[in-house]
């Protein structure tokens, strides 16, 4: 049995959070995470005041603002703005945020690469301490995986696989029904970002995204993505959000294999979302001449909501000068958006037709 560190960075001094948006992700993840971490939420604004009021009452938020302008004019000087709006709304919201502010934006960083570059430009011009909420990086089980990788006990990593085979209630996010890009941009983007975070920048990406006959109004609900890190390391992402054949046949996991050992993580939150089932962190460290034995360890938290603590902590630590910049800064995650755009270009270009070789 190995000692595994599942902890995440925490700020020495917390800052008041002002939330823009009162949708499901805010209620299911952001605010529960902040409550558990002791991060104070000072106010909230949503264009639908009834949603703001319901959320404020649920989480004892002291003030509901009538407008974004009212929020920014009353926000504390050390505020962190937590922006949870659709990707294409980010540029206009950022323009209203005071210069020099600390900002955490819900992913994606725009609905396409052009919007992501606009977000990057605005953040730079306004000198924002700006980060994007790719929170899977900070899930307790990912912290544990990083710890084992850092200690070297997994050896040379040669296989990283994400496999999601679940039924996702897409109606939770009604805005997705009008978008030309869905699955990769709003779900597999997490795994693309995680691959970058663990393995660095890929050489190339191959991808195909798929619709479903029982969900024809959605642009895509399934994807297969291969990220090229050379001929020794396989990095693959396979997602199917339309497995409506009962919970016993559903699964969701991240698997990492190395010459010295392996880790397999069940992503419990994706099964029966948003209720979820327990995560499972399993690992196997090889000993020469001994039959491999798998062990389990308790990460002490899960992706939703605990990983959201890590995302916000990065911004608070950077705003206080404890770290130079957030690990999930816009300057870093623009590369995740580039990878996403590459995946869509691969999808549109398609593969090589056998007829070409006849």
N, C-alpha and C positions, 0 to 999 in steps of 0.2 A: 504494500500500500504506500502511495506517495502522498506527501503533503502538497495540496494544490491551493493556490491563491486565487479565489474567485472575486476579490474585492475590486472596487473601481475608485478612481480619483475623486476626492471630495474637496470642496473649497474650504479654506479656513474661516472665511467670513461670507455669509450668504447675502444676497441682494434681493430686493423686492421684484417680483415678476408681474408684468402686465400682459395679459393674454388677449390676442386678437383672433377671434374665432371661437365658437362654442359647439363644434360638431362632435361626432362620435369619438374621434381620436383624442380630442381634448378631454372628454368625459371618461373614456375608457382607459387612457394611458397617461397623458400629461399630468393631469391634476391628481390622480391617485399616487403617481410617482413623487410629485412634489410634496404631497402631504406626508408620505412615508419618510422622505428625506429631511423634512423640516424646512423646506424652501417656502418662504412666505409669498402668497399670491395677493397682490394689492388691488387688482382691478381687472375687469374683463369687458370687451366690446365685441359684439356681433351685429351685423346689419339687422338681424331679427332680434329685437329686444326680448321677445318672449324666451328665446333660447338662452340669451345671456342671463336673464333673471332665474330661469330654472337651474342653470349650471351654478350660478352664484349662490343660490339657496342650498343646493346639494353640497357644495364644498366650502360654505361659509366665507365666500369672497366678499370683502367689505363694500366694494363699489362697482356698480354697473354704469358704464359710460354710454352716452347717447351717440357719440361719434368717435372716430379715430382722432380727429383734431382735438376734441375735448380730452381724450385719454392722454395724448402726447403733451398737452399743455399743463396737465395736472400731475404727470408722472414724476417720481422722485429723480433726482439727478443721477443716482446710481442704479437706475432701473435696468432690468433686462426685459426686452420685448420678445415674447414668445408668439410667433406668427404662425397660425395654422389655417391657411387659406389654400384654395386650389393653386397649382403651380403658375398658371398664367396671370394670377392676380398679384404675385409677389412684387414685380417692379413698381407698380403704383403704390402699394402699401409701403415699400421701403422708402419711396420718395417723401412720404409723410413722417418718417421716423427722424427724430432730431439727429443732427450730425454728431458723430463720435459715440453713438449709443452702442450698447451690447445687444445683439440680436440673435435669436435662434429661430430658424425657419423650418417648418415641417417640410419634409421631402415631398416631391422632387424639387430640384432647383430650377423650376420652370418646366413647361410641357414639351420643350425641345431645346436643342443646343443653342439656338439663337437667343431664346429667353434666358437661358442659363448665363450666357455671356453678358446679357444686359444686366442681370442681377449682380454679376461679378463687377461690372463697370460701375454701377450705382453704389455698391458697397465700398469700392475703392474711392470714388469721388467724395463720398460722405464720411470717409474714414471710420466706417463701422467696424466693430469687432463682431464679425458676422460668421455664423456657422449654420450648417444644415443638419437636420435631425435624422441622420443615418444611424439610428440608435442600436441596430443589431451589433455594431462594433463593440458596444459596451454592455451587452447582456452578460450576466454573471457567468454563464456557461462558456461564453467566448473568452472572458477574462481567464477562466481556468484553462482553456485550450491554449491561449497565448503563453500562460505560465509554463505549461509542459513543453511547448515549442522553445521557449526561451531557455529552459533548463537543458534542452538538448536530448531529453530522454526519448523523444519520438524519432530521433535520427533524421535522415534526409527525407523530406516530405516528397512523395511521388504521386499522391492521389488525393484530391479534394473534391467531394461530391455533395451537392445539395439536391435532395429529392423530395418533392412536395406532391402528394396525391390525396387531396382532400376535397370537401365541398365548401366553397367560400360563399357567404351570403352577400353577393355584390350589391344588392339593393340597399345595403347600409350606406353606400356612397352613391347617391343618385346622380351626382354630377358626372360620374364616369360614363354614363350612358350617352353622353353627347360628344365624347372625345374620340379622336381617330387612333389614339394609342392608349392601351390600358395595361395589359398584364406585365410587360417588361418595365414600363415606365412607373407603374404604381405598386408593383410587387417584386418581381425578380431584380429590380434595381437594388434592393437590399442585399441580395446575394452577390451581384456584380461588385457592389461597394465593399462587401466583406472580402471577396477574393482579392481585390486591390489592397485592402488593409492588411491582409495576411501575407500575400505573395508578391505585391508590387504591381507594376504596370504590365499588362499582357502584350505580347507581340502582335496578336491579331484576335479577332472574334468571329465566330460563325454562329448564326442564330436563325431560328424560324419560330414564329408565333402563330397560334391557331385560334379560330373562332369555335363555336359549338352550336349544333343545330337546335338545342333547346334554349340557347341564350343568344339568338341571332342579333339582338340589338346591341350587344357588346362587341367592341372591336376585336378583342382577344381574351381568352381565359386560360390558355395553355401555351407553354414555350419550352424550347430546347435550345440551350446555349452552351457553346464550348469556347473557353478562353484559352488561348494558346500561350503556354509558357515553355515551349520547347518539346522535344520528343521524349523526355523522361518524366515530366509532370503532367498528369491529366487533371484538368479543372473543368467540371461540368455542372450545369444547372438544368434540372428537369422539373417542370411544374405542371400540374393538372388540377385545376380548381373546380372541376365538374364531376368528381367522383361521388355520385348520389346513390350509392349502393349499400349504404349502411356504414356505421362507424367502425365495424370490425375489419373492414377492408381498406381503411384509410391509414395513411402514414405520412410522416414529415420528419426529415432528419438531415443533419450535416454530418458527414463522415470524412475523417482525415486519416490517411495511412502514411506511415513512414517506415524507414528501415529498422527503427528501434521499437516502434509501437504504433498504436492507433487510438483514435477517439471517435465515438459515435454519440451524437446528441439528438435526442428526440425533441422536436419543436412542438411542445404540447399546446401552445396557444393557438396554433393553426388548425387543430382538430377540435371540432365543435366550437368554432370561433363565434363570439368573443369569450365564451365561458372557458373553453380550453380543457385540457387534461394535464396531469403533471408532466413536467420535463423529466428526462432521464439523461444523466451524464455518465456514460460508460467509457472505460479506458482499459487498454491492455498494454503492458510494458513487457517486451520479450526478454527472456533470460536464456542464454545459450544452453541447449541440452534439456530444457524444461518445456513441457507442454504449455502453450499460451493460456493464460487465465485472465478473464475479464472481471473488472471491479466496477462498482458504482460509487459515486460521490455526490453529496448534496451541494449544489451551487449556492443555496441560500436565497434564491430569487429566480425570476424568470424574465423572458423577453418583455412581455407586457405585464406590469408597467415598469419593472425595475430597471431595464436598460435605459429608460428615458431619464433616469437620474444622472447617468453618465454623460449623456449629451448636454444637459443643462449645466452640469458641473464643469465641463470643459469651457463653456462660455464664461461662467462666473470666475473660474481660476484665471482665465486670460484677462478678463476685465480688471481683476485685482493685481495683475502683474505676477502671479504665482507661476504661470507658464507664459512662454512668448506669444503663442497663439493657439486657438483651439485645434485639437487634432482633426476635427471635422470642419475646419474652416472652408469658406467658399473657395479659397485658393487651392485647397486640396481636392475638394469634391467636384470641382469643375471637370476633373479627370474622370470621375464616375459618370458624369453627364456625357462626356466624350465617348466613353465606352458604351453607354446606352444608345447614343446616336449611331455608333458603329454597328451595334446589334441590329438596329432597325434598317440600316443600309444593307447589311447582309441579308436580312429577311426579304427586302424588296428586290435585291439582285438575284436571289435564288441560287440554286446549285448548278452543277454541270449536268446537262442533259445527256443521257446515254446515246441518243440519236446522233449527237455530234461526233461520236467515235465509230459510228457504223460506216 
